[in-house]
Amino acid sequence: QVQLVESGGGLVQIGGSLRLSCTASGKIFKNHIMGWYRQAPGKQRELVALITPDGTTHYADAVKGRVTISTDDAKNTVYLQMNNLDSEDTAVYYCNHQQIDGEYWGNGTQVTVSS
């Protein structure tokens, strides 16, 4: 089992920045994929970004150029740096961890972008 705890969400103005963090604990295998998903009201959960064990990153088209995913393996933490935020980025952001024994989700952190 893996537990994920997100932090860093909040209220930010259009054009502002936020950095989300997600720390994993429990039985963590070395080869795992970590990512961030988001779900806006009335919409399906969607991928924002993910990072593979070799450091390869993938970003949704909607956030390319504005978002950076990174990890600190020593801290079992994944970060999501979000810049130039827009109202369309308002959502609950979920941390995701995939490894050989399953897929795990955090409880989510709310990001609200206002004018």
Contacts in CASP RR format, 6 or more apart in sequence:
PFRMAT RR
TARGET T0000
AUTHOR 0000-0000-0000
METHOD contacts of the structure
MODEL  1
QVQLVESGGGLVQIGGSLRLSCTASGKIFKNHIMGWYRQAPGKQRELVAL
ITPDGTTHYADAVKGRVTISTDDAKNTVYLQMNNLDSEDTAVYYCNHQQI
DGEYWGNGTQVTVSS
1 26 0 8 1.000
1 27 0 8 1.000
1 104 0 8 1.000
2 24 0 8 1.000
2 25 0 8 1.000
2 26 0 8 1.000
2 27 0 8 1.000
2 28 0 8 1.000
2 97 0 8 1.000
2 99 0 8 1.000
2 104 0 8 1.000
3 24 0 8 1.000
3 25 0 8 1.000
3 26 0 8 1.000
3 104 0 8 1.000
4 22 0 8 1.000
4 23 0 8 1.000
4 24 0 8 1.000
4 95 0 8 1.000
4 96 0 8 1.000
4 97 0 8 1.000
4 104 0 8 1.000
4 105 0 8 1.000
4 106 0 8 1.000
4 107 0 8 1.000
5 22 0 8 1.000
5 23 0 8 1.000
5 25 0 8 1.000
5 106 0 8 1.000
5 107 0 8 1.000
6 20 0 8 1.000
6 21 0 8 1.000
6 22 0 8 1.000
6 93 0 8 1.000
6 94 0 8 1.000
6 95 0 8 1.000
6 106 0 8 1.000
6 107 0 8 1.000
6 108 0 8 1.000
6 109 0 8 1.000
7 20 0 8 1.000
7 21 0 8 1.000
7 22 0 8 1.000
7 109 0 8 1.000
8 18 0 8 1.000
8 19 0 8 1.000
8 20 0 8 1.000
8 21 0 8 1.000
8 109 0 8 1.000
9 18 0 8 1.000
9 20 0 8 1.000
9 93 0 8 1.000
9 109 0 8 1.000
9 110 0 8 1.000
9 111 0 8 1.000
10 18 0 8 1.000
10 109 0 8 1.000
10 110 0 8 1.000
10 111 0 8 1.000
10 112 0 8 1.000
11 112 0 8 1.000
11 114 0 8 1.000
12 18 0 8 1.000
12 85 0 8 1.000
12 111 0 8 1.000
12 112 0 8 1.000
12 113 0 8 1.000
12 114 0 8 1.000
13 113 0 8 1.000
13 114 0 8 1.000
13 115 0 8 1.000
14 85 0 8 1.000
14 86 0 8 1.000
14 87 0 8 1.000
14 113 0 8 1.000
14 114 0 8 1.000
14 115 0 8 1.000
15 83 0 8 1.000
15 84 0 8 1.000
15 85 0 8 1.000
15 86 0 8 1.000
15 113 0 8 1.000
16 83 0 8 1.000
16 84 0 8 1.000
16 85 0 8 1.000
16 113 0 8 1.000
17 81 0 8 1.000
17 82 0 8 1.000
17 83 0 8 1.000
17 84 0 8 1.000
17 85 0 8 1.000
18 82 0 8 1.000
18 85 0 8 1.000
18 111 0 8 1.000
19 79 0 8 1.000
19 80 0 8 1.000
19 81 0 8 1.000
19 82 0 8 1.000
20 36 0 8 1.000
20 79 0 8 1.000
20 80 0 8 1.000
20 82 0 8 1.000
20 93 0 8 1.000
20 95 0 8 1.000
20 109 0 8 1.000
20 111 0 8 1.000
21 77 0 8 1.000
21 78 0 8 1.000
21 79 0 8 1.000
21 80 0 8 1.000
22 34 0 8 1.000
22 36 0 8 1.000
22 77 0 8 1.000
22 78 0 8 1.000
22 79 0 8 1.000
22 80 0 8 1.000
22 95 0 8 1.000
22 106 0 8 1.000
23 75 0 8 1.000
23 76 0 8 1.000
23 77 0 8 1.000
24 34 0 8 1.000
24 76 0 8 1.000
24 77 0 8 1.000
24 78 0 8 1.000
24 97 0 8 1.000
24 104 0 8 1.000
25 76 0 8 1.000
27 101 0 8 1.000
28 76 0 8 1.000
28 97 0 8 1.000
28 99 0 8 1.000
29 99 0 8 1.000
29 100 0 8 1.000
29 101 0 8 1.000
30 53 0 8 1.000
31 53 0 8 1.000
31 99 0 8 1.000
31 100 0 8 1.000
32 53 0 8 1.000
32 97 0 8 1.000
32 98 0 8 1.000
32 99 0 8 1.000
33 50 0 8 1.000
33 51 0 8 1.000
33 52 0 8 1.000
33 53 0 8 1.000
33 96 0 8 1.000
33 97 0 8 1.000
33 98 0 8 1.000
33 99 0 8 1.000
34 50 0 8 1.000
34 51 0 8 1.000
34 69 0 8 1.000
34 71 0 8 1.000
34 78 0 8 1.000
34 95 0 8 1.000
34 96 0 8 1.000
34 97 0 8 1.000
34 98 0 8 1.000
35 47 0 8 1.000
35 48 0 8 1.000
35 49 0 8 1.000
35 50 0 8 1.000
35 51 0 8 1.000
35 69 0 8 1.000
35 78 0 8 1.000
35 95 0 8 1.000
35 96 0 8 1.000
35 97 0 8 1.000
36 47 0 8 1.000
36 48 0 8 1.000
36 49 0 8 1.000
36 50 0 8 1.000
36 69 0 8 1.000
36 78 0 8 1.000
36 80 0 8 1.000
36 93 0 8 1.000
36 94 0 8 1.000
36 95 0 8 1.000
36 96 0 8 1.000
37 45 0 8 1.000
37 46 0 8 1.000
37 47 0 8 1.000
37 48 0 8 1.000
37 93 0 8 1.000
37 94 0 8 1.000
37 96 0 8 1.000
38 45 0 8 1.000
38 46 0 8 1.000
38 48 0 8 1.000
38 89 0 8 1.000
38 91 0 8 1.000
38 92 0 8 1.000
38 93 0 8 1.000
38 94 0 8 1.000
38 111 0 8 1.000
39 45 0 8 1.000
39 46 0 8 1.000
39 91 0 8 1.000
39 92 0 8 1.000
39 94 0 8 1.000
40 88 0 8 1.000
40 90 0 8 1.000
40 91 0 8 1.000
40 92 0 8 1.000
41 91 0 8 1.000
43 91 0 8 1.000
45 94 0 8 1.000
46 60 0 8 1.000
47 58 0 8 1.000
47 60 0 8 1.000
48 59 0 8 1.000
48 60 0 8 1.000
48 63 0 8 1.000
48 67 0 8 1.000
48 80 0 8 1.000
48 93 0 8 1.000
49 57 0 8 1.000
49 58 0 8 1.000
49 59 0 8 1.000
49 60 0 8 1.000
49 63 0 8 1.000
49 67 0 8 1.000
49 68 0 8 1.000
49 69 0 8 1.000
49 80 0 8 1.000
50 57 0 8 1.000
50 58 0 8 1.000
50 69 0 8 1.000
50 96 0 8 1.000
51 57 0 8 1.000
51 58 0 8 1.000
51 69 0 8 1.000
51 70 0 8 1.000
51 71 0 8 1.000
51 78 0 8 1.000
55 71 0 8 1.000
57 69 0 8 1.000
59 65 0 8 1.000
59 67 0 8 1.000
59 69 0 8 1.000
62 88 0 8 1.000
63 82 0 8 1.000
63 89 0 8 1.000
66 82 0 8 1.000
66 83 0 8 1.000
66 84 0 8 1.000
66 85 0 8 1.000
67 80 0 8 1.000
67 81 0 8 1.000
67 82 0 8 1.000
67 83 0 8 1.000
68 79 0 8 1.000
68 80 0 8 1.000
68 81 0 8 1.000
69 78 0 8 1.000
69 79 0 8 1.000
69 80 0 8 1.000
69 81 0 8 1.000
70 78 0 8 1.000
70 79 0 8 1.000
70 81 0 8 1.000
71 77 0 8 1.000
71 78 0 8 1.000
71 79 0 8 1.000
72 79 0 8 1.000
78 95 0 8 1.000
80 93 0 8 1.000
82 89 0 8 1.000
82 111 0 8 1.000
85 111 0 8 1.000
85 113 0 8 1.000
86 113 0 8 1.000
87 113 0 8 1.000
87 114 0 8 1.000
87 115 0 8 1.000
88 113 0 8 1.000
89 111 0 8 1.000
89 113 0 8 1.000
90 111 0 8 1.000
90 112 0 8 1.000
90 113 0 8 1.000
91 110 0 8 1.000
91 111 0 8 1.000
92 108 0 8 1.000
92 109 0 8 1.000
92 110 0 8 1.000
92 111 0 8 1.000
93 108 0 8 1.000
93 109 0 8 1.000
93 110 0 8 1.000
93 111 0 8 1.000
94 105 0 8 1.000
94 106 0 8 1.000
94 107 0 8 1.000
94 108 0 8 1.000
95 105 0 8 1.000
95 106 0 8 1.000
95 108 0 8 1.000
96 103 0 8 1.000
96 104 0 8 1.000
96 105 0 8 1.000
96 106 0 8 1.000
97 103 0 8 1.000
97 104 0 8 1.000
97 105 0 8 1.000
98 104 0 8 1.000
END
